Amino acid sequence: AVSLLDRSCFMELYDRFLFAQIWNKAYRGSLVREACLKMPEDLSLGEDMLFNLAYLDACGSTDIAIVNKPLYNYFAGSEQSLNRRYRRDLDSIYERLSENLVVYSDKWNATENEKKRCCNAVYSMLLRSAENYFHTMNKMSSREKYRSAGSIIKSKAFKDAVKGSDCYINPI
């Protein structure tokens, strides 16, 4: 069966792991060409999500059709996966993705519930950015790791995400 979801509820797709990839979607090639949509070439992580946001923005319709049947199997467990290994650029990537989620959430008049989901996602990304500094492959000194992670946690984006989030955050 197929169900329809309004574009303003795109964070529901994000929460269901249906938004950040391109392999589980069908795109109208004419729209991609007409809107000159391209994958951001300066990223090796998160470029799918930025493409999907741009594609949805370029669509005339605000409806998203979801086929509620698994048509593809994807294995995501490798230690070599892009989102599991240490990345020096992870904070800038997640900052860019977070900014885009917030921008489109506002542009598409997301509901309050969707905005909370957006804050949850931003919180999660920025927290992963901070945790990334403590990966065993990071050769920074302990002091540099704590300073770098602390700058993320003290950032306005992180504080805004915590304030707008509805997930439990341990006060420690």
N, C-alpha and C positions, 0 to 999 in steps of 0.2 A: 504494500500500500504506500501511497505517496501522501505526505502531509505538507502543508504550507506554513511558513514562518515569516513574519515580517522582518525586514532588514534591521529595524531598530532593536530586535531581539537577538542580534548576532552573537552576543555573549553566551546565549544558551548553546549555540554551536561550539563555541570555544570550550565551555565547560564539559561538553560531550566529546571533546577531542575530534571535532568535525570541521574546525575552522582553519587551523594553522597549516594544513597541508594542501597540496594541489592534486595529489594522486587520487583523492576520493571525490572528485568533482567533475562535472562536465561544463565546459565553457563554450560560449558562442564565439567562434573564431572571427566572425565579422565584427563583433563588438570589440574584441581584443585589438584587431587591426585599426578600426575606426578611431578608437580612443588612444591608440598608440601605447597600449599597456605592455610593459616589459617587467621582467623580474629585476629587482635591484641587483646590479652586478657587484656592488661594493660590499655585499653581505654573503656569508656562507652559512648563516643560521638566521631564521626568521624572515627570509625573503618571500617565502610562500605566503605568510600571513599578510605582509605588506601588499603583495599582488592581489590577494583576495579582498582586502579592504578597498583597494583602488578599483577592482572589477565591480564590486557591489556598488561603489559610488558612481561608476560610469553607467550602470544599468538604468534603464528607464523605469523599470518596475521595482517595487520594494519587496516583492514576494521572493522567498527562497523556497524551492521545492526540495523536499528531503525524501529519498527513497529509503523506506524503513526495512531494508533487507540487506544483509551483508553480501556484497558482490566482489569483495577484494580482501585478501588476508595480508596483514602487515605484521612483521615480527619486530618488536622494539625492545631488545634486551641486551644489545651488544655494549660492552664496555668502551668500544671505540666510537659509539654514537656521538654525534656532534654536541648533544646537550649533556653528555656525561663527563667529557674530558675537560681538563683545565684549558681555559681560553683567556688570554690576556685582554681580549677586546669584549668580553662578555658584558661588562657594565655598560659600555657604549651601545652595544646591540640591544640589550634589554631596555635601556633608556629610550632608544628610538622606537622600539616596538610599543612600549608603554605610552609614550607620547601620542602615537598614532591611534591606539585604542581609545584614549581619552578624547582626542579630536573627533573621531568618527562617532563615538558615543554621544557627544554633544551635537554634532552636525545632524545625526539621524534621529534626534529627539528620543533617546533611549529612556525607558521608564526608570523609575527610582530603583527597582529591583535589578535592572540591567546595569545601572550605574554602580550598584554595589558589587555586582559580579565583575565589572570592569576594575573596580578598586581592588577586589580580591586577586585578580590576575596581575595587576601592577605590583601589588604587595608581594606576591609569590615570585615574580620575575626579579624584582629588586632584591629580595631576600636571597634568592639563588645567586645573584651577582655578588652579594657580600660573602656568601658561603664559598663561592668560587675562589676567593683569595686564599682560603685555607686548604685548597687542594694540594696533595703531596707533590705534585709536579711544579708548583709555584716556588720559585727560588728566592722570593723576597725574604727579608728578615722578618721575624715575628712582629717587630714594631711596625714595619711597613705594612704588613698584612692587616694588623688591627687598625692602623690609621686609614688605610684604603677602604676597608669594610665599614669602618665608622663613618666615613664621609658619605657613603651610600645611605646608611641608616639615619644620618642627620639631615639628609637632603629634604627639600620641600616636597618633591615627588613622593618620597617614601612616607613622610608625615601625612600628606594628603591621602595617600592610599590607606594608611592605617585608620585615619579618621573616617573615611567613607566606606571602609570594609565592614563586613558582618561576620568575618571568620574570627575564631578565638585566637587571641594573641597573648601568649604568656607574658606577664609584666616583667619577668626577668630578662 
